[in-house]
Amino acid sequence: MSWKIKNYLQELRAQEEGAAVYPPGLRHPVAFVYPNLYHLGMSNLGMHILYQMINARGDSACERFFLPERRLIEEHVKSKTPLLSVETGKPLADFAVIFVMLSFEMDYDNLLTVLDLGNIKLRATERNAREPLVIIGGPCATFNPEPLAAVADAFVIGEGEDTVQRILDVVYAASSKAERLTQLAQLPGVYVPSFYEAQYDEDGSFARLAVREGCTAPTTIKRQWVREIDSYPHTTAIMSSGTEFEDMYIVEVARGCGRHCRFCMAGYCFRKPRPRQLERIIADIEQRPARTKKVGLMGAAVSDHPQMAELTAYLAANNIQFSVASMRADMLTPQIAQALYASGQRTMTVAPEAGSERLRAAINKGITEEHVSRAISIAAEAGMRHIKLYYMIGLPGEEDVDIEETVQMILRMRAEMDAVGSKGELIISVNGFVPKPWTPYQWAPLCNVRTLKKRFKMLTDGLKKTKHVKLITESLKETVIQSVLARGDRRLGELLIEAHESGQNLKGVLKQHGLDAEELAERELALDAPLPWQHLDMGVTVDYLRLELERSEQGKFTPMCFDNCKRCGVCREA
């Protein structure tokens, strides 16, 4: 073993509190991989939740693995040291089951790197009966697992709290790998890709995913989601000073979002919205470790919690510093802003997403420029100097005039800051829109790259002479690849593996096979075309997604989720 790697793992363990290490032989070792750097992976609350639940079984010991930093990857290769767990230094290949949390498309290649470093064969068909099961979950696995179908033995579709427990029961009870896969395929929310065959039309278009002859598996895999959210742990399990949020105790206050923003995968794949009980949240906070510097309130729509005012009042009254990732502009109140300022927050973040009223109506954002302006005033009055606004460009139906209106809106917001005495930075973060499966825009194309470049330049030129406005933009190369992967099929997955094994980038390998990444990303899919992810059931009906696409084109507003609503399909079986 490399002493550099050994020292690195010792340093990680030394800065942690709450990690569980059990005597060897007493429990089944379970590997948990987050295919990105430690400081990002340890900020993922889903990993903390499942870590607690796996260990709480009493028969399992969860051990974590992360993508090493570049210098350590080189050291692994140079020293021939396999990827080792944080907890005990056990090699990844020595585990019977490997769970993977996959949150972002750009982590697909990272996962292949992790498996390589762990001496795990990339293709499931090449791993023998004694080698580990690789089971992938998380948002990407839920909305379209197909690009990694060759890699995974199984996917967890939806939320994992119950499904992971059922999987471990099967893994421990079954006598062979073949028996395990057969039984896993019968579990709700588990998709075993080797039991299905992708079929294509003569022109190469995806046609269907059929159950292989001789295999017993459902034709549709239903997304699993937790009904009683307060019955499960929802806080940081391991405190660490080496995370994106240093020594922050993260508490999930709600899950899912009912705002129906038409671009947002999380809003559709994690319905319905479920706020946690205030008493449970406070009880969690009161049990935080002594080293906690700040409490992080986590959720897809934190500001929609019905008792957000009471929660922030409790935190302020008890001098507990806290933060939220962002606030809806129409939900920010002076009381919440003052509590955030008292906790040390100096930047208020809101997400208009689009600069024109027309586009905000199209995406069903539900906030106006007046809401944003008022939020800026409230934040300034509370003492917060800086404002951060999130926008997207390339949304379906966008025109140059919408970018011009975005520039003018930003300038008005800067003027509003000046008028209320806020001399801090106005930070503008702009990303290209990426069409995602299981949203009304799943059929939409990525905006033409030349057009995106032109519109990014319109933003830059329109803002460059204005003081105290900072523009941050995402790499368009990444936007294109993310779009290709998000809607890819099994054939793309094979090219992803080829790119990894040959040391090339995916765009280059696509070109070698006569494919153009930009053309793939910019495809508009027919509304009646078979889709690679149609064997999954998110609860949301395809007819509802089509209706929402139509309402988007008409600029019609869709109200947020409410009790006894049956519109989208999720709550019909709740």
PyMOL commands that set and color helices and strands:
alter all, ss='L'
color gray80, all
select helices_A, chain A and resi 3-14+38-41+45-56+70-79+92-94+105-117+124-126+139-143+146-148+161-173+177-184+193-195+229-231+265-269+278-286+302-304+308-317+329-331+334-342+357-362+369-382+400-419+449-463+476-486+490-502+506-512+517-521+542-554+570-572
alter helices_A, ss='H'
color red, helices_A
select strands_A, chain A and resi 16-17+28-34+60-66+97-101+133-137+154-156+190-191+196-200+206-211+221-222+239-240+248-252+254-255+274-275+294-298+322-324+347-353+386-393+426-432+469-473+536-537
alter strands_A, ss='S'
color yellow, strands_A
deselect
rebuild
show_as cartoon
